[in-house]
Amino acid sequence: MGENDESEIIEHHDDEEMEKMRTPRNHSQSFLESVASSEKDGYSSTQSSHRLLAYSDALISIIATVMILPVAHTKFQDNEELKLSIQALLTTKVAVYLMTFLIVTVAWAAHIRLFQVIERIDDTLALLNLACMMLITFLPYTFSLMATFPNNTLGILLFCACVMVIGLIQALIVLYGFSHPFLLNDQIQMSENQAYYKRRILEVIMRVPIMCLFASVFSAIFIQVSYIILAIVIFLPYIAQCLKWIQSKAIGGQVEDSPDSVPFYTYHPSEPLSKERVEAFSDGVYAIVATLLILDICEDNVPDPSVVKKEFDNNLVAALQEYGPEYLAYFGSFATIGLLWFVHHSLFLHVTKATRLMGLFNTFSLAFVGGLPLAYQLTHEFPRGSRNELEAVQISCVIIFFAGLFQLAMWVTALFTERETLHPYVRYGGREHAFMLAKLSLYPCVALGTFVFTCVLSRFSTSIFHMMEIGVPFAFLVLRLLVRVALVLLRWLFCPARNDLDSVPVEEEDSQLPINDIVT
Amino acid sequence: MGENDESEIIEHHDDEEMEKMRTPRNHSQSFLESVASSEKDGYSSTQSSHRLLAYSDALISIIATVMILPVAHTKFQDNEELKLSIQALLTTKVAVYLMTFLIVTVAWAAHIRLFQVIERIDDTLALLNLACMMLITFLPYTFSLMATFPNNTLGILLFCACVMVIGLIQALIVLYGFSHPFLLNDQIQMSENQAYYKRRILEVIMRVPIMCLFASVFSAIFIQVSYIILAIVIFLPYIAQCLKWIQSKAIGGQVEDSPDSVPFYTYHPSEPLSKERVEAFSDGVYAIVATLLILDICEDNVPDPSVVKKEFDNNLVAALQEYGPEYLAYFGSFATIGLLWFVHHSLFLHVTKATRLMGLFNTFSLAFVGGLPLAYQLTHEFPRGSRNELEAVQISCVIIFFAGLFQLAMWVTALFTERETLHPYVRYGGREHAFMLAKLSLYPCVALGTFVFTCVLSRFSTSIFHMMEIGVPFAFLVLRLLVRVALVLLRWLFCPARNDLDSVPVEEEDSQLPINDIVT
């Protein structure tokens, strides 16, 4: 059995390498193909889609986080009367941000699906994709119009128009792809059922624009109906699949697809999601969120020379001291987001295949990450020891907690199907398992701890928060050491008898890996 | 000879594939290595550096473009008295933007160099790199302090402090890398001169922080001296190499290095620059610049419900018409930037190796791209037919012209060493050569044409500009057709006799490629 596992490891590696190599391979293939195709129809510019997708991911990640800016720029005052109305405004803005984030990631998921079918591009497809991107980047604006004027049909009409045009462009891309079959996914290219695939994919793609057409027609009559239709359009596939999945888990019955069904466009929670693109999108979000505060600082926190001359007697240091809290917020949020990225990076290093459900948890985690700079800014904005400051610190802790928790959830999801989705090292009993668990649970635990401490010692909330900020990077640096000490302690506490029986196998495959190195 | 060339093509492909495969290969290697190393010293978490670099590129590209925001948010008025002071302010801000862009790209180039030596990372290096990134993202702020208060030592001290700490962290990374040799570049890893390489690289890295130390000491005595020192620090290596290169070209003498010299840290114009990272950085800049305007639109251009009720009688469409110019500017700039990205993408598809000089031209091109949204915004901000509007349109044309011209310059640079840097298809006489030339020169030509037209027909400048905006995407769609027609015309005009003599070889290798497909 041990040997069996070993070969599986190698197989996994091969799969992984195959997947990663596909891009360069396409690249060289594309030229051969382009020669072949140019001999056929005189038209040749087939290209690998790798960079097009990277650029699209960068654009979408910026757009997903754009609606956090209106939230971040809401000004707070200690005036109790204004506070309520500002809080209501803020709640609306946060809701808009979260909804936009969700909708943009839905569009992003559709984009991934499309380019899992179309694996190679040419100039025409690249230009069509750019047009599609332009409309996706406009979605947040139509959505914020909808939120600001819920009873006006304009917002919903604009939104529907954008979605319909995006759908049409995607259908055009599919049609173009199927008329140039060398652009398609190899599996579909080889298949004899191309016509069936084409119809099925077009059906799925056109479902959304057609529903949007209905929504826009209804908006003239009864606007609430259109909102309901829109909600159904976007979330029904996921809800239906979720119910089906729960059902299949509960009853244990197998939900079998027809053997001909397309491997994409299934909305299964275990449908593969391009790991590369999840990474690229997450990198984009982490990068833009990490620099959100420095954008503001560079623009707003350079004092006016005349003011410095008049009010601070040309003492620049004194003038800049006013902005102290902003610098602190910047460094704090950059460090926290950087470390959350680091955890994400460590996790995906050991993930061999990303699934749709993991993608969903990733989206939730990223949505919380987007709120971090704002929370940090709040932390330093209120007078020391005030009730507001305590609240701000606690909000920061809650955001960090959930951002970290959803990262942990991704790993737990992956563990359920670990043979397919995880590298052996981080599976149950793998030699990096404990270390990965420690990495992923460090932030949730620390955030929870800080939250509890601030509740008990509310007077020192800021100091506790600052200590947390400073301590966590060092905790990550010595984490491996800590995990080893903890493992030794656990082993010593719970099974002292087995301490000298090193040969007890936790799992067959581990005995082949030098797990002892970690424990001893 | 023909066969020789053929084999070279294959070799090129192999090199390319090798380079692209390196990442996944490292990935699998890292695990093997980590097992090996963990057996040696019990410490194991070697990883591929691919994603760390992608994240760093994303961060740096955002930071490089951040100083365009203060430029973009400068408000214009038609008041003649204010205009001069605003123009002066704007010039300063544009200068700050360009200088920041240049300095950040210098830091980025140093980062590339460092991670061409350190090819694999572990957790400690990842955390050190994040610390380094945090300081790099702070550079623009120190620089804008320097620009706003040129006579105050604080800005220069902060800048020097940042640079010194960045230098120290980089030195730490190098020392850490050389103490764990399996993290190093294979070439250095195999070499027997590791100690020499280490000393040489540390020398180059520490040169800048030490000069900055001098600059900060001098700033207390005579501030102008420190500015000169800083300028020398940053640009001397490039100027020296440039002079050396010109000299070697002019005299024809060979500038020979000692055979032991490090392949990196040479500052040669032909020093290789990771093509992957140039692409990632460019993608980041194009993405952030393309979405700059929508960021503002989403935040500022959602009207207040009470205002719409009072002033526009609840007519949202009328209220939004005020923002018409902003939407136009957004779509125009998004399309232009998208198409410039498309050209860049097409070029780098055929580039097999990027050099430092190409990187420099790329930086210049990107710096102009960064100014595009602003120029487009200006175009629509002034009353129709005014003098300001004409100027704004012309500025837009100039910016597009230079952005495109530097892209063309990259290709021309690559053509000088085409055997190393370009794919055979786009070399002189290759079958995509004419098409690539057309793609790269379309924007400079169109921008130049629009500029000339607006000078002649200044009354219709906006209409001409809009027609250009709308026409260019379609021109790209039918470009291949246009090129074919142009080639046939050229052939017909200049060598009608050769028209039927298809066997005349332009170059040996082309006769093997189906060049006829394009021409006929």
HADDOCK unambig.tbl for C-alpha pairs under 7 A between the chains (distance, minus, plus):
assign (segid A and resid 13 and name CA) (segid B and resid 28 and name CA) 6.84 0.50 0.50
assign (segid A and resid 17 and name CA) (segid B and resid 24 and name CA) 5.91 0.50 0.50
assign (segid A and resid 20 and name CA) (segid B and resid 24 and name CA) 6.23 0.50 0.50
assign (segid A and resid 21 and name CA) (segid B and resid 21 and name CA) 6.19 0.50 0.50
assign (segid A and resid 24 and name CA) (segid B and resid 17 and name CA) 5.77 0.50 0.50
assign (segid A and resid 24 and name CA) (segid B and resid 20 and name CA) 6.14 0.50 0.50
assign (segid A and resid 28 and name CA) (segid B and resid 13 and name CA) 6.61 0.50 0.50
assign (segid A and resid 42 and name CA) (segid B and resid 517 and name CA) 5.58 0.50 0.50
assign (segid A and resid 55 and name CA) (segid B and resid 283 and name CA) 5.55 0.50 0.50
assign (segid A and resid 55 and name CA) (segid B and resid 287 and name CA) 6.75 0.50 0.50
assign (segid A and resid 58 and name CA) (segid B and resid 284 and name CA) 6.60 0.50 0.50
assign (segid A and resid 58 and name CA) (segid B and resid 287 and name CA) 6.01 0.50 0.50
assign (segid A and resid 59 and name CA) (segid B and resid 287 and name CA) 5.16 0.50 0.50
assign (segid A and resid 66 and name CA) (segid B and resid 295 and name CA) 6.09 0.50 0.50
assign (segid A and resid 69 and name CA) (segid B and resid 299 and name CA) 6.87 0.50 0.50
assign (segid A and resid 70 and name CA) (segid B and resid 299 and name CA) 5.48 0.50 0.50
assign (segid A and resid 124 and name CA) (segid B and resid 477 and name CA) 6.35 0.50 0.50
assign (segid A and resid 130 and name CA) (segid B and resid 338 and name CA) 6.49 0.50 0.50
assign (segid A and resid 134 and name CA) (segid B and resid 334 and name CA) 6.91 0.50 0.50
assign (segid A and resid 141 and name CA) (segid B and resid 298 and name CA) 5.16 0.50 0.50
assign (segid A and resid 145 and name CA) (segid B and resid 302 and name CA) 6.41 0.50 0.50
assign (segid A and resid 149 and name CA) (segid B and resid 305 and name CA) 6.99 0.50 0.50
assign (segid A and resid 283 and name CA) (segid B and resid 55 and name CA) 5.55 0.50 0.50
assign (segid A and resid 284 and name CA) (segid B and resid 58 and name CA) 6.62 0.50 0.50
assign (segid A and resid 287 and name CA) (segid B and resid 55 and name CA) 6.75 0.50 0.50
assign (segid A and resid 287 and name CA) (segid B and resid 58 and name CA) 6.03 0.50 0.50
assign (segid A and resid 287 and name CA) (segid B and resid 59 and name CA) 5.17 0.50 0.50
assign (segid A and resid 295 and name CA) (segid B and resid 66 and name CA) 6.08 0.50 0.50
assign (segid A and resid 298 and name CA) (segid B and resid 141 and name CA) 5.17 0.50 0.50
assign (segid A and resid 299 and name CA) (segid B and resid 69 and name CA) 6.88 0.50 0.50
assign (segid A and resid 299 and name CA) (segid B and resid 70 and name CA) 5.48 0.50 0.50
assign (segid A and resid 302 and name CA) (segid B and resid 145 and name CA) 6.41 0.50 0.50
assign (segid A and resid 334 and name CA) (segid B and resid 134 and name CA) 6.90 0.50 0.50
assign (segid A and resid 338 and name CA) (segid B and resid 130 and name CA) 6.48 0.50 0.50
assign (segid A and resid 477 and name CA) (segid B and resid 124 and name CA) 6.40 0.50 0.50
assign (segid A and resid 517 and name CA) (segid B and resid 42 and name CA) 5.67 0.50 0.50
